[in-house]
Amino acid sequence: MLLIPAIDLKDGHCVRLQQGDMELATVFSEDPAEMALHWLKQGARRLHLVDLNGAFAGKPKNESAIKSILQIVQEYAEDNGIDEIPVQLGGGIRDLDTIERYLDDGISYIIVGTAAVKNPGFLHDACGAFPGHIIVGLDARDGKVATDGWSKMSGHEVIDLAKKFEGYGVESIVYTDIGRDGMMGGVNIDATVKLARAVKIPVIASGGVHVLADVEALCAVQDEGIEGVICGRSIYEGTLDLASAQDRADELTEGTQA
């Protein structure tokens, strides 16, 4: 079970939101690259980046910060004899040229969210052009998928879309329960397991992690197809210690690697 620190980028800063509300942003660092290094030193084996401005604008807005993070990740990996530390990125990615540019810069996985729902043909083309590098992000409230930085609700059921996109060839699914994101009220285990059981590709849980017990609860259902969990406010505010939580997850799941 991978614990994946989230670095959410807004105006070049590392922030956390509550339930996706840009007006409820807490700035945790003015230097996202330094924050990335901090999590790497705490034992992170993968990083999750979100261009929040990009998610709302529909095009990249924090590329300089992203490049700085990638440089830090590469240097850290080289200095520590690590072949690769995957970095996944979402937010405002709407065309194949943007995907290609980010992959060339060193991003390992591109997360397509809103564009997958609004333009499934784009997701299909992306999976065909960049096999093994496309993750679909499904953000939901009460089982219905949201788009446009969670500002709009679609009529689509999460599981229906997940099955459809699995057929396109997506690498995995990041599943976020919007109602719990940034609220530290615990992961929606039931909904996450229900989704994981419906598809054969891995699911990464997101939203609501608060304490070690939340990680342990996910580890208990890892065999359902849940390969990791994105950690945000909990590790920034200290209710969850990333290093010790990853150690505990390794104990429970026999050291799953990225």
N, C-alpha and C positions, 0 to 999 in steps of 0.2 A: 504494500500500500504506500503509494507516494504521497507525501505532503508537499503541495506545490504553493509556494508563496506567491501572492498576487501583488503586482506593482501596477496600480491604476494611475494613469498619467492624465493630468489636467493642467493646462497652461505650463507644461514643462516641469511640474511638481508631482511628487508622489502623494496621492490622496486616497481616502476611502469615503464612499458614499453610504447613505442609508436608503435602502430600497430603490437604488438607482437615481435618486434625486440630486441633480447637480447643485442645487441650492443648499444641500446638506452635506457639503464636502468638508472633511477634516484633513488639513495638510499635515502629513507625517514627516516629509523630508523635502527640502529644496533641491536635493541632489539625488535623483533616482538611481544613478549609477552606483553611488556609494551605498544606497539601500540594497541594491542588488548584491553588491559585494558582501554586505552584512549577512544576508540570507545564505549566500554561498558558504560563508565561514561557519554558519550554523548547521551546515550539512544538507542544504537544499540540493536536490538532484535534477530539478527542473524548475523553470520560472514561468509564470503566467503574466503576460503584459496585456494591458488594455489601454487603447487610445480613446479616452472618454470623449475628448473634443471631437475626435474622428467619428465616433459612434453617432453623435448628434449631427455632425456636418455631412456625413456620408463620404468623407475622403480623409486621408491621413493628415494629422495636425501636429503630431509629436515625434516626427521622424528623427530629429536631432537627438532627443533624449533616448530614443530607442537605439540609435547607433552607438551612443555612449555606453549604454547597458551592454550591448553585444560585445563591445571592445573589452569591457571589464570581464565579462564571462569568458571570453576567449583567453585572455591573459591569465585568469585564475585557473582555467583548465590546463593550460600549458605549464604553469608553475607547479601544479600539483599532479602532473602526470595522468590527467583524466582525458580520455579520448574525446568525449563530447558531453556537454551539459545542455540538454535541449531547452530551447526557449520557444514558447508558443505565444502567438499574438493575435488579438482581435480588436475590432473597433474601426468602422468606416472603410472596410475593405470591400470594394464593389466591382473591381475589374481585374482581369488576368495580368495586366501590366503591373499593377500594384503588387500582386502576389509574387510575380517573378522578381521584382525589385527587392522585396523583403527577403525572399529566399536567398537571393544573391548576396544580400547584406549579412546573412548568417542566421536568420530565423529558421527554426526547424519545422514548426507547424503553424499554419495559418488557420485561424478560427473564423469561419463564416457564419454570421448569425442572421441579421435582418435580411441580407441579400439572398440567403438560402430560402427564406420564407416567401419573399416578394418576387424573387426571380430564380426559381428552381433550375432553370436552364443554365444559369451562371454557375451554380454549384456543380452541376453535372459536368460542365465544361472544365471547371477547375480540377475536379477529381481526375478527369481524363488527361489534362495537361500536366498535372503535378501529383501523380499517384503516390500515396503514402505520406503526403504532406498536408492534407486538408482535414481539419476537424470541424464538425458542425456544432455551433453553439445554440442550444435550445433553452430559452429563458421562459419560464412559465409561472402563471399564477392560477391556482385551482385547476391545473391540468390543461389550461389553454396557453398557447404560445404568444409571447409579446414581442414587439419589434420596435425599431427606432429608439434605442436606448431605453427600452421598457416603457416608452411614453404612449404606445398604442397596443391595444389588444387585438389579436387576430381571432378568427373562429376555429383555428386549427387545433386538433388534439395533439399533444406531445408525442404519444406513442405512434399515431398514424404517420406523422412526419418523420419520426425516427426510423421507422421501417422503410419508408420511401427513400430516405437519404442513405440508408445502409446499402440499398440496392445500387446507388450511384457510385459507391466505393469510398465513402468517407472513412478515415482512419479510426476515429472514435467520436464520442459525443460528450461535450461539456454540458451538464444539466444543472441549471440554476433555478432554485425556488426563490422567485423575486420577493415574496412576502417575508422571507427569512434573511435575505442578504443584508449584511451590515447590522443586523439586529441581535446577533449572537444568541439566538433562541434555540439553537440545536438544529442539526441537519434533518431534513425531511426524509428519513430512512425509508419509509414505506413507499413513497412516490419514486425514490431513486431505485429501489430494488425492483419495483414494478416495471420501470423503464428498462433496466438492465436485463430482466428476464425476457423482455419482448424482442430484444435484438441479440445478435451474436458478436457484435463489435464491443470494445470496452467502453465503459461509461466513467466519466470523471465527475464526481459530485462537487457541488458548489453552493454556497449560501448557508449561513447559520452556524458554522463551526464556532464553538465557544470555549470548551474545556477538553481535557484529555478524554473524558468519557465519550465525547462525540466521535473522536478518532477511533476509540476502541469499539464503538458500536458499528462503525463502518467496516473495520477490520473483520468483525464477526460475519459480515455479509459479502466480503470480498469475492468469495467463490461464485457469487451470482453474476459476476462480470464487472465489478467496480474496481478500477485499477488505481484510482487516486482521488485526492480531495484538495480543492483549492482553499487556501487559508488566507484570510484577509485581516479584518479588524482584530480578531483574537490574538494574532501574533504581534500586531502593532501595539495593542494596548496591554499585552502581557498576561492575558488570561490563559494563553496556551504558549508553552515554551517549545519552539520548533524543534530544537535539537533533541530534547528528551522525548518529545512526542514521536519523532521519526524513529528514535531508538525503540520505543515501545511498539510502534507499528511493525518494525522489523521483527521484534520478538514474536508478535502475534501472527505474522504472515510470512515468516521465514525470509525476510530480507529482500522483498521484491525490488527490482531495480528498474530504472527508466528504460 
